[in-house]
């Protein structure tokens, strides 16, 4: 009996000690200083497991789907209304997940674990949430489109074309996406070829694809080269700066309602490597307008109203990152390339307007590749600065939100993969 009393007494003492220790750690971790000169040593001791974990990650190379968070990074959150986003990420099992998340209060509303095996560089770009928490996605550059239910069960898969970049629904609920043809091994096919005096240089011929969301069947598909050829625009190919990938289309924006400047069913297609937008009508195979202007290497097109589109202008110069040294003795002209911006284009009068340029410049918002924008809510503008991984929300020319997608790897955040704003009225 005495033996059991001793064991019980020691257990009580141990539990008390652990509770006291936990209380001390909690106190100093939230900034308390009641323990005087012992506060700093306690803080160091409490952080020791984190240091060990971070050291282990530094020994092993961090996957490319993560970015190092600057030590001086300062988030901003002045959101007064819920702002729901859908984003994909690499989970702790090195698989892929998609999360529905509220930026205002950092709360997760739903999380999908995607089926399949993933390599380190595989990214789920621009996933789309549908009714009943169904999800449509692809492994960009590597797979076709597939659809799962709320539990991750596969509903259908369309493997015929390799999907890349954005996915958007039209007014009838069909899905439009950028694509390449693929071979039996699931690799992109170079369907085009440049011929210069018998020298053949193959190139990727992008396609636009329209899917039936009920069963994944292909409703419409068209080669970009075929579109240009039918509209006497093949000369545009000669303006490319990438022979292997001359078009690099990255966004297909369907027109949702007709106006004097476009019709339902029309598409606006972004060509990164040509720095231009095509206004295309699939029903007649007609290019109505080639839009070129004060933008370069652009991504993402939004239709603002019945006459105006907005373009996320990366404002990049081809080869700029490869030119490190300036050897010229005279530097008469200095061209500043320090920020991206948004370019609005009015189809009615064919005039351009650069917006948010000073705000982008003062906050160093710049991404040479990818990146997107989305207008939503009460006059809010969402920006994904993809290369740095920073997400922004702007209202009336003021930054009201700035943060990254925090990850499970210490000192690192998730590489964003075209985060999508989710309307509040979409039932989840």
C-alpha positions in Angstrom: 0.0 0.0 0.0 2.8 2.4 0.9 4.4 1.7 -2.5 1.2 2.8 -4.3 1.0 6.0 -2.2 4.6 6.9 -3.2 3.8 6.3 -6.9 0.7 8.4 -6.6 2.6 11.2 -4.8 5.3 11.3 -7.4 2.7 11.4 -10.1 1.0 14.4 -8.5 4.4 16.2 -8.2 5.3 15.4 -11.8 2.0 16.7 -13.1 2.3 19.8 -11.0 5.8 20.4 -12.3 4.7 19.9 -15.9 1.8 22.3 -15.4 4.1 24.9 -13.8 6.6 24.5 -16.6 3.9 24.9 -19.2 2.6 28.0 -17.5 6.0 29.5 -17.4 6.6 28.8 -21.1 3.2 30.2 -22.0 3.8 33.4 -20.0 7.2 34.2 -21.6 6.0 33.2 -25.1 3.3 35.9 -25.1 5.8 38.6 -23.9 5.5 38.3 -20.1 8.4 39.3 -17.9 7.4 38.4 -14.3 10.5 36.1 -14.0 12.9 39.0 -14.3 16.4 38.1 -15.4 15.4 34.5 -16.0 12.9 35.5 -18.7 15.4 35.6 -21.6 17.0 32.2 -20.7 13.5 30.7 -20.5 12.7 32.1 -24.0 15.8 30.6 -25.5 15.1 27.2 -23.8 11.5 27.2 -25.1 12.7 28.0 -28.6 15.2 25.2 -28.7 13.0 22.5 -30.3 12.1 25.0 -33.0 15.8 25.7 -33.7 16.4 21.9 -34.0 13.5 21.6 -36.4 14.7 24.5 -38.5 18.3 23.2 -38.5 17.1 19.8 -39.8 15.2 21.5 -42.6 18.3 23.6 -43.5 20.3 20.4 -43.9 17.8 19.0 -46.3 16.9 21.1 -49.3 13.5 22.7 -49.0 11.2 21.7 -51.8 10.7 24.2 -54.6 7.1 24.7 -53.7 8.2 26.7 -50.6 9.7 30.2 -50.4 11.9 31.6 -47.6 10.1 34.2 -45.6 12.1 37.4 -45.0 13.0 37.8 -41.3 11.8 41.4 -41.4 8.5 40.6 -43.1 5.6 42.6 -41.6 2.1 41.4 -42.4 -0.9 43.8 -42.6 -4.5 42.9 -41.9 -7.1 45.7 -41.8 -9.8 43.6 -43.4 -13.3 44.4 -42.1 -15.1 41.7 -44.1 -14.5 38.0 -44.7 -12.3 37.3 -47.7 -12.3 33.7 -48.8 -9.5 32.3 -50.9 -8.9 28.9 -52.4 -5.3 27.8 -52.7 -3.2 24.7 -53.3 -0.1 23.7 -51.4 2.4 20.9 -50.6 1.2 19.2 -47.4 3.3 17.6 -44.6 3.2 14.2 -46.4 4.7 15.9 -49.6 1.3 15.3 -51.3 -1.0 18.1 -52.5 -3.9 19.7 -50.7 -6.3 22.5 -51.5 -7.7 24.8 -48.8 -10.6 27.1 -48.5 -9.4 29.8 -46.2 -10.6 33.1 -44.7 -7.8 35.8 -44.9 -9.6 38.0 -42.4 -9.3 35.6 -39.4 -6.9 32.9 -40.6 -9.6 30.2 -40.4 -9.7 27.1 -42.5 -13.3 26.4 -43.8 -12.5 23.2 -45.7 -9.5 21.2 -46.8 -9.1 18.6 -49.6 -6.3 16.1 -49.8 -5.8 15.4 -53.5 -5.4 11.8 -54.8 -2.3 10.8 -56.8 1.5 10.7 -56.5 3.4 14.0 -56.8 6.9 14.9 -57.6 8.7 17.8 -55.9 8.0 20.3 -58.7 4.4 19.4 -59.3 2.0 22.3 -58.8 -1.8 22.4 -58.6 -2.4 25.7 -60.4 -5.7 27.7 -60.1 -8.0 25.0 -58.7 -11.7 25.6 -58.9 -14.3 24.9 -56.3 -17.8 23.9 -57.5 -21.1 23.1 -55.8 -21.2 20.5 -53.0 -17.5 21.1 -52.4 -16.5 19.4 -55.6 -13.1 20.4 -56.9 -11.6 20.7 -60.4 -7.9 20.7 -60.8 -4.8 19.6 -62.8 -1.1 19.1 -62.3 0.0 22.1 -64.4 2.2 21.1 -67.4 1.9 17.4 -66.5 -1.8 16.2 -66.6 -5.2 16.7 -67.9 -8.1 18.1 -65.9 -9.9 16.0 -63.2 -12.8 16.5 -60.8 -13.2 15.1 -57.3 -16.0 15.2 -54.7 -15.7 16.6 -51.2 -14.0 13.5 -49.9 -11.3 13.4 -52.7 -13.1 10.6 -54.7 -12.4 10.9 -58.4 -15.5 11.8 -60.4 -14.0 12.0 -63.9 -10.7 12.6 -65.6 -9.9 14.2 -69.0 -6.4 13.1 -70.0 -6.4 14.0 -73.7 -4.8 17.4 -73.3 -2.2 18.6 -70.8 -3.6 21.6 -68.9 -1.6 24.6 -67.9 -2.2 28.0 -66.3 -5.7 29.3 -65.7 -9.1 27.7 -65.6 -12.4 29.7 -66.0 -16.1 29.0 -66.3 -18.2 30.6 -69.0 -21.9 31.7 -68.7 -23.1 28.2 -69.4 -20.9 26.5 -66.8 -18.4 25.1 -69.3 -14.7 25.1 -68.3 -12.1 26.8 -70.5 -8.4 26.1 -70.0 -5.0 26.5 -71.8 -3.6 23.2 -73.1 -1.1 21.2 -75.1 -1.5 18.0 -77.0 0.3 15.1 -75.4 1.9 11.8 -76.5 1.3 8.3 -75.0 3.7 9.1 -72.1 1.8 12.2 -71.1 4.5 14.6 -72.5 3.7 17.8 -74.5 3.9 17.3 -78.3 5.7 19.9 -80.4 3.0 20.1 -83.1 4.4 23.1 -84.9 7.7 23.6 -86.7 9.7 26.6 -87.9 11.4 26.0 -91.2 14.3 28.2 -92.2 16.1 27.1 -95.3 15.6 23.4 -94.4 16.5 23.9 -90.7 13.5 22.7 -88.7 12.8 24.0 -85.2 9.8 22.4 -83.4 7.6 24.5 -81.2 4.7 23.9 -78.8 1.3 24.8 -80.3 -1.0 25.9 -77.5 -4.7 25.0 -77.6 -7.8 26.4 -76.1 -10.1 23.7 -74.7 -13.7 23.8 -73.5 -15.0 21.0 -71.1 -18.4 19.7 -70.0 -18.2 19.9 -66.2 -20.7 17.1 -65.8 -18.6 14.3 -67.4 -15.3 15.9 -68.5 -16.1 15.5 -72.2 -14.5 17.9 -74.7 -17.0 20.3 -76.2 -14.6 22.4 -78.2 -10.8 22.6 -78.8 -8.7 24.7 -81.2 -5.1 25.1 -82.0 -3.7 28.6 -81.6 -1.8 28.2 -84.9 -5.0 27.3 -86.7 -6.7 30.4 -85.3 -3.9 32.7 -86.4 -3.7 31.0 -89.8 -7.5 31.3 -90.4 -7.3 35.0 -89.5 -4.1 35.9 -91.5 -2.2 36.5 -88.3 0.7 34.0 -88.6 3.1 37.0 -88.8 2.6 37.4 -85.0 4.7 34.2 -84.5 7.8 36.1 -85.8 7.5 38.5 -82.8 8.1 35.7 -80.2 11.1 35.7 -77.9 10.8 31.9 -77.2 11.1 29.6 -80.2 10.3 26.5 -78.3 7.1 28.1 -76.7 6.2 31.0 -79.0 2.7 31.7 -77.6 2.7 30.7 -73.9 -1.0 31.5 -73.5 -1.8 31.8 -69.8 -5.4 33.0 -69.4 -8.7 32.5 -71.3 -11.4 34.9 -70.0 -14.9 34.1 -71.3 -17.4 36.9 -71.9 -20.3 36.4 -69.5 -22.8 38.9 -71.0 -23.1 40.8 -74.3 -22.5 44.5 -74.9 -21.7 46.8 -77.9 -18.1 45.7 -77.6 -18.3 41.9 -77.2 -20.8 39.0 -77.2 -21.5 36.1 -74.8 -19.2 33.3 -75.9 -16.3 35.5 -76.9 -12.9 34.9 -75.3 -10.0 37.2 -74.4 -6.8 35.2 -74.6 -3.5 36.3 -73.1 -0.2 35.5 -74.9 2.7 36.0 -72.6 5.6 35.5 -75.1 4.0 37.8 -77.6 2.9 40.4 -75.0 -0.6 40.7 -76.6 -4.3 39.8 -76.0 -6.6 38.4 -78.6 -10.3 39.0 -78.7 -11.6 35.8 -80.3 -15.0 34.5 -81.2 -15.1 30.7 -81.3 -18.5 30.5 -83.0 -17.2 32.1 -86.2 -13.4 31.3 -85.7 -12.8 35.1 -85.9 -10.2 37.2 -84.2 -12.0 40.5 -83.7 -9.0 42.4 -82.2 -5.3 42.1 -81.5 -4.6 44.2 -78.4 -1.0 45.4 -77.9 0.1 48.3 -75.8 1.9 49.4 -72.6 2.2 46.0 -71.1 4.6 43.1 -71.4 4.7 39.4 -70.4 1.2 39.9 -68.9 -0.9 37.4 -67.0 -4.6 37.4 -66.2 -7.4 39.3 -67.8 -10.6 40.5 -66.1 -13.6 42.0 -67.7 -14.4 45.1 -65.7 -17.6 46.4 -67.5 -19.3 46.5 -70.9 -16.4 48.2 -72.5 -13.2 47.7 -70.4 -10.9 44.9 -69.6 -8.1 44.9 -67.0 -4.7 43.2 -67.6 -2.2 42.2 -64.9 1.0 43.7 -66.4 4.1 41.9 -65.2 6.0 44.7 -66.8 8.9 42.4 -67.5 11.7 42.8 -70.1 12.9 39.6 -71.8 16.4 38.7 -70.7 16.6 41.4 -68.0 17.4 38.9 -65.3 20.3 37.5 -67.5 22.0 40.9 -67.8 23.9 41.5 -64.6 26.7 43.9 -65.6 26.5 47.3 -67.3 29.7 47.9 -69.3 28.7 51.0 -71.3 30.6 54.1 -70.4 27.6 56.3 -71.2 24.2 55.8 -69.6 22.1 58.5 -71.2 18.7 56.9 -70.7 17.7 55.1 -67.5 14.5 53.0 -67.9 13.0 52.0 -64.5 11.7 48.5 -64.3 10.8 48.0 -60.7 7.1 47.2 -60.4 4.2 45.4 -62.0 0.9 47.2 -62.5 -2.6 46.9 -63.9 -3.5 48.2 -67.4 -7.1 48.9 -68.3 -8.1 48.9 -72.0 -11.3 50.4 -73.3 -12.5 48.5 -76.4 -14.8 51.4 -77.3 -12.1 54.1 -77.8 -9.0 51.8 -77.9 -7.3 53.8 -75.1 -5.1 52.4 -72.3 -5.0 53.5 -68.7 -2.3 52.4 -66.2 -3.7 52.0 -62.7 -2.1 51.4 -59.2 1.3 52.1 -60.7 2.4 54.4 -57.8 1.0 52.0 -55.2 2.8 49.0 -56.8 6.0 51.0 -57.0 5.9 52.3 -53.4 5.3 48.7 -52.1 7.7 47.1 -54.5 5.0 44.8 -55.9 6.7 43.0 -58.8 6.5 39.5 -60.2 8.4 38.8 -63.5 6.3 35.6 -64.1 2.8 34.5 -63.2 0.8 36.8 -60.9 -2.8 37.7 -61.0 -5.5 40.1 -59.9 -9.2 39.8 -59.0 -11.7 42.5 -58.1 -14.3 41.4 -55.5 -16.5 42.4 -52.6 -16.9 46.1 -51.7 -14.5 47.7 -54.1 -11.6 45.4 -53.2 -8.7 44.3 -55.4 -6.8 41.1 -54.7 -3.2 40.8 -56.0 -1.0 37.7 -56.0 2.7 38.7 -56.2 3.6 35.2 -57.2 7.4 35.2 -57.3 7.7 36.5 -53.7 4.6 34.6 -52.5 3.0 37.8 -51.1 -0.7 38.3 -51.2 -2.2 41.8 -51.2 -5.7 43.3 -50.9 -6.1 47.0 -51.9 -9.0 49.3 -51.3 -9.2 52.9 -52.5 -5.5 52.9 -53.2 -4.6 51.7 -49.7 -3.1 48.4 -48.8 -5.5 46.8 -46.3 -4.0 43.3 -46.4 -0.5 41.9 -46.9 0.6 38.4 -46.0 2.0 35.0 -47.1 0.6 31.5 -47.0 2.2 30.2 -43.9 3.6 26.6 -44.1 4.7 23.8 -41.7 8.4 24.4 -42.6 10.0 26.9 -40.2 11.0 30.2 -41.9 9.2 29.3 -45.1 5.9 30.0 -46.7 4.0 28.3 -49.5 4.6 29.2 -53.1 1.2 30.5 -54.3 -0.3 28.7 -57.3 -2.8 31.3 -58.6 -5.0 31.8 -55.5 -8.7 32.2 -56.3 -11.0 34.5 -54.5 -14.3 32.7 -53.6 -17.5 34.8 -53.6 -19.4 34.8 -50.3 -22.6 33.6 -51.8 -21.1 30.3 -53.1 -22.4 27.6 -50.8 -19.9 25.5 -49.1 
